[in-house]
Amino acid sequence: MKLTKRNVYILLVIILTIAADQISKVIVRANVVGRTDFTPSERISLIGEYFVLMNVENTGAFLGMGSDLSPGLRIVLLLILPIIVLGYVLLHILKDKSLDNWTLFAFASIIGGGIANVYDRIAYGSVTDFLFIDLGGVFKTGIFNLADLSVTTGMVILLLVSFRKKKTA
């Protein structure tokens, strides 16, 4: 891989995404009492009951889905498959020179968030989730982390870029 300005941009977004996620998780693991069954034992109000910090160790994927799978199936679906997909997407964005900066940022954010959560599964056997938003029942999230936020943000950006391209076509 040639170290072009474009490739440095991609790698920098991935590395910063992983770093922000891992630093936040180290802080949460060290300072917030947590549990593994999606019933956190400590809730720290950041903005009233609207934005809450807690510590939940998620052995599954999104919202704990897959946590009841057999260990072998969990390894395949939550480790091996994501590593293959993330590697493929990284190769794609490094090779496809036609992608604009927003698309590159979106894919790099998704890759960084994915790598950060895969790392947690390998290193700790679970993913640390710690943020929860409840806007009075109008909008409510599951418990998530910065890697999840990066993946979601990347997906939203890809959707917006896709709609923008369709309008101009």
Secondary structure as UniProt FT lines:
FT   HELIX           5..31
FT   STRAND          44..47
FT   TURN            48..50
FT   STRAND          51..58
FT   HELIX           62..64
FT   TURN            65..68
FT   HELIX           71..75
FT   HELIX           76..80
FT   HELIX           81..95
FT   TURN            97..98
FT   HELIX           101..124
FT   STRAND          127..134
FT   TURN            136..137
FT   HELIX           146..168
//
